[in-house]
């Protein structure tokens, strides 16, 4: 374990009118404990999962690869400021880490290719091949398999977005393996019932106010997929009778 808990400095919030400080999720949650090496964050889009991951990254000094900024009709001056109003309690010494999202991964892979022009040996950390020349799923697993064997704090924002179910199973196996080894700690925002099945993981629901721990079977993601599969089995049975 690397971080023990996150505290929300609610009394110091600069506004209650703008996102994310207007979310009851963050206004009524005081602390999140991290008793497991793998923690899953679940909830509807807009519930604050990704925003909290970004805030933790900024508070812990973890670099986030930036995508190209686009013009916006209206700017929210508070959108990126949550990190200033959380406190992260470490279990021991500070460790490095990384932030992953599929939309930012392409920028990282392209930069890695540019570095390899002058330093080909840098690719050995990622299977010895350019990430740009592998299939997307292969390049992601090459990155995960190499990076997550290093001691650190790892934040993943919906990694399943670009992964097939089979590749999600590979990532699930890696999370369980590295979590059990104890040198890596993972905080994962996800909608994937496959990744949520990670053995020993703590699951926090952002649909609960305050944010609350839930069991795997109580997540909406599991229940929706379970009910869908049951309905499909019923239809197949009716079709075959």
C-alpha positions as CSV (number, residue, x, y, z in Angstrom):
1,X,0.0,0.0,0.0
2,X,1.2,3.5,-0.8
3,X,-1.7,5.8,0.1
4,X,-3.9,5.2,3.1
5,X,-6.7,7.7,2.6
6,X,-8.0,10.8,0.8
7,X,-9.6,13.6,2.7
8,X,-11.9,16.2,1.2
9,X,-11.4,19.7,2.5
10,X,-15.0,20.6,2.1
11,X,-15.0,23.7,4.3
12,X,-12.3,25.2,2.0
13,X,-14.1,24.7,-1.3
14,X,-14.0,27.9,-3.3
15,X,-17.6,27.7,-4.7
16,X,-20.8,25.6,-4.5
17,X,-22.1,26.7,-7.9
18,X,-19.5,25.2,-10.3
19,X,-18.5,21.6,-11.1
20,X,-16.9,19.7,-9.3
21,X,-17.5,21.6,-6.1
22,X,-21.3,21.6,-6.7
23,X,-21.4,17.8,-6.6
24,X,-23.1,16.3,-3.5
25,X,-20.6,13.4,-4.1
26,X,-17.8,15.7,-3.0
27,X,-19.7,17.9,-0.6
28,X,-20.9,15.1,1.6
29,X,-17.9,12.7,1.5
30,X,-15.2,13.5,4.0
31,X,-12.8,10.6,3.5
32,X,-12.0,7.6,1.3
33,X,-10.0,4.8,2.8
34,X,-7.7,2.6,0.7
35,X,-7.4,-0.8,2.5
36,X,-6.7,-2.8,-0.6
37,X,-4.0,-2.6,-3.3
38,X,-6.7,-2.3,-5.9
39,X,-9.6,0.2,-5.6
40,X,-12.4,0.4,-8.2
41,X,-14.4,3.6,-8.7
42,X,-17.9,3.1,-10.2
43,X,-20.8,5.4,-11.0
44,X,-22.6,7.2,-13.8
45,X,-20.7,9.5,-16.1
46,X,-20.5,13.0,-14.5
47,X,-20.5,11.5,-11.0
48,X,-16.9,12.6,-10.4
49,X,-14.8,9.5,-10.8
50,X,-12.4,10.8,-13.5
51,X,-12.3,14.2,-11.8
52,X,-11.1,12.6,-8.6
53,X,-8.5,10.6,-10.4
54,X,-7.1,13.8,-12.0
55,X,-7.1,15.5,-8.7
56,X,-5.2,12.6,-7.0
57,X,-2.7,12.6,-9.9
58,X,-2.1,16.4,-9.5
59,X,-1.9,16.2,-5.7
60,X,0.7,13.3,-5.9
61,X,2.8,14.9,-8.6
62,X,1.9,12.3,-11.3
63,X,2.2,13.6,-14.8
64,X,-0.9,13.5,-17.0
65,X,-0.2,13.5,-20.8
66,X,-2.2,16.4,-22.3
67,X,-4.3,16.0,-25.4
68,X,-4.6,18.9,-27.8
69,X,-6.8,21.7,-26.3
70,X,-9.9,22.6,-28.2
71,X,-12.0,25.8,-28.2
72,X,-14.9,25.8,-25.7
73,X,-17.9,28.0,-25.7
74,X,-17.8,28.5,-21.9
75,X,-15.0,27.8,-19.5
76,X,-15.3,26.6,-16.0
77,X,-12.6,28.3,-13.9
78,X,-13.0,25.7,-11.1
79,X,-13.0,22.5,-13.3
80,X,-9.3,21.5,-12.6
81,X,-9.0,22.8,-9.0
82,X,-10.2,19.9,-6.9
83,X,-6.6,18.7,-6.3
84,X,-6.0,21.8,-4.2
85,X,-8.8,20.8,-1.8
86,X,-8.0,17.2,-1.1
87,X,-5.4,15.8,1.2
88,X,-3.6,12.5,0.5
89,X,-2.2,10.5,3.4
90,X,0.7,8.2,2.5
91,X,1.4,4.9,4.2
92,X,5.1,5.5,4.0
93,X,7.5,7.2,1.6
94,X,6.3,8.9,-1.5
95,X,6.4,6.7,-4.6
96,X,6.2,7.6,-8.3
97,X,3.3,6.5,-10.5
98,X,1.4,7.1,-13.7
99,X,-2.0,8.1,-15.0
100,X,-3.6,6.2,-17.8
101,X,-6.5,7.0,-20.1
102,X,-7.0,5.5,-23.5
103,X,-7.5,9.0,-25.1
104,X,-4.1,10.1,-23.9
105,X,-2.2,6.8,-24.6
106,X,-1.8,7.6,-28.3
107,X,0.1,10.8,-27.5
108,X,2.4,8.8,-25.2
109,X,3.0,6.1,-27.8
110,X,3.9,8.7,-30.4
111,X,6.3,10.5,-28.1
112,X,7.9,7.1,-27.2
113,X,8.5,6.5,-30.9
114,X,10.2,9.9,-31.2
115,X,12.5,9.1,-28.2
116,X,13.4,5.7,-29.7
117,X,14.8,7.4,-32.8
118,X,17.7,8.6,-30.7
119,X,17.5,6.0,-28.0
120,X,16.2,2.6,-29.4
121,X,16.9,1.0,-26.0
122,X,14.0,2.9,-24.5
123,X,11.6,0.4,-26.2
124,X,12.9,-2.5,-24.2
125,X,10.7,-1.4,-21.3
126,X,7.7,-2.0,-23.5
127,X,8.4,-5.4,-25.0
128,X,11.1,-4.2,-27.4
129,X,8.7,-3.0,-30.0
130,X,7.2,0.3,-31.0
131,X,3.8,0.7,-29.5
132,X,2.7,2.4,-32.7
133,X,3.3,-0.8,-34.8
134,X,1.3,-3.1,-32.6
135,X,-2.5,-3.5,-32.5
136,X,-4.1,-1.2,-30.0
137,X,-4.9,-4.0,-27.6
138,X,-1.4,-5.4,-27.9
139,X,0.2,-2.0,-27.4
140,X,-1.9,-1.4,-24.3
141,X,-1.0,-4.7,-22.7
142,X,2.7,-4.2,-23.6
143,X,2.5,-0.9,-21.7
144,X,0.5,-2.3,-18.8
145,X,2.7,-5.4,-18.4
146,X,5.9,-3.4,-18.4
147,X,4.9,-0.3,-16.4
148,X,2.9,-2.0,-13.6
149,X,5.7,-4.3,-12.6
150,X,7.5,-1.2,-11.2
151,X,6.8,-0.1,-7.7
152,X,4.3,2.8,-7.8
153,X,0.8,4.3,-7.6
154,X,-1.2,3.7,-10.8
155,X,-4.3,5.6,-11.7
156,X,-6.4,4.2,-14.6
157,X,-9.4,6.1,-16.1
158,X,-11.8,3.7,-17.9
159,X,-9.0,1.5,-19.4
160,X,-11.6,-0.8,-20.8
161,X,-12.6,1.8,-23.4
162,X,-10.3,0.4,-26.1
163,X,-10.0,-3.2,-24.9
164,X,-11.9,-6.2,-26.1
165,X,-13.4,-8.5,-23.4
166,X,-10.6,-11.0,-23.8
167,X,-8.0,-8.2,-23.3
168,X,-9.9,-6.9,-20.3
169,X,-9.5,-10.4,-18.8
170,X,-5.7,-10.1,-19.4
171,X,-5.7,-6.7,-17.6
172,X,-7.8,-8.2,-14.8
173,X,-5.2,-10.9,-14.4
174,X,-2.4,-8.4,-14.3
175,X,-4.2,-6.2,-11.7
176,X,-4.7,-9.3,-9.5
177,X,-1.1,-10.4,-9.9
178,X,0.5,-7.0,-9.3
179,X,-1.9,-6.2,-6.5
180,X,-1.0,-9.5,-4.8
181,X,2.7,-8.8,-5.2
182,X,2.2,-5.7,-3.1
183,X,4.6,-3.3,-4.7
184,X,1.9,-1.5,-6.9
185,X,-1.3,0.2,-5.8
186,X,-4.1,0.8,-8.4
187,X,-7.1,3.1,-8.4
188,X,-9.3,2.4,-11.4
189,X,-12.4,4.3,-12.6
190,X,-14.4,1.8,-14.7
191,X,-17.7,0.7,-16.1
192,X,-16.4,-2.8,-16.8
193,X,-18.0,-5.7,-14.9
194,X,-14.9,-7.8,-15.9
195,X,-12.5,-5.4,-14.2
196,X,-14.8,-4.9,-11.2
197,X,-14.4,-8.7,-10.5
198,X,-10.8,-8.1,-9.4
199,X,-10.3,-10.4,-6.4
200,X,-9.7,-8.5,-3.2
201,X,-10.5,-5.1,-4.7
202,X,-12.4,-2.4,-2.8
203,X,-15.2,-0.9,-4.8
204,X,-16.5,2.6,-4.2
205,X,-19.8,3.7,-5.7
206,X,-20.0,7.4,-6.7
207,X,-23.8,6.9,-7.2
208,X,-24.0,6.7,-3.4
209,X,-24.0,9.9,-1.4
210,X,-21.6,10.0,0.4
211,X,-19.4,7.8,-1.7
212,X,-19.8,4.3,-0.2
213,X,-18.2,0.9,-0.5
214,X,-20.3,-1.7,-2.3
215,X,-20.0,-5.4,-3.1
216,X,-19.4,-6.6,-6.6
217,X,-22.9,-8.1,-6.8
218,X,-24.5,-4.8,-5.7
219,X,-22.9,-2.7,-8.5
220,X,-25.4,-1.7,-11.2
221,X,-22.8,-2.8,-13.8
222,X,-22.9,-6.4,-12.6
223,X,-26.7,-6.4,-12.2
224,X,-27.3,-5.0,-15.7
225,X,-25.1,-7.5,-17.4
226,X,-26.4,-10.4,-15.3
227,X,-30.0,-9.5,-16.1
228,X,-29.2,-9.1,-19.8
229,X,-27.5,-12.5,-20.0
230,X,-30.5,-14.1,-18.2
231,X,-32.9,-12.5,-20.6
232,X,-30.8,-13.7,-23.6
233,X,-30.8,-17.3,-22.1
234,X,-34.6,-17.1,-21.8
235,X,-34.9,-15.9,-25.4
236,X,-32.6,-18.7,-26.7
237,X,-34.6,-21.3,-24.7
238,X,-37.9,-20.0,-26.1
239,X,-36.4,-19.9,-29.6
240,X,-35.2,-23.5,-29.4
241,X,-38.4,-24.9,-27.9
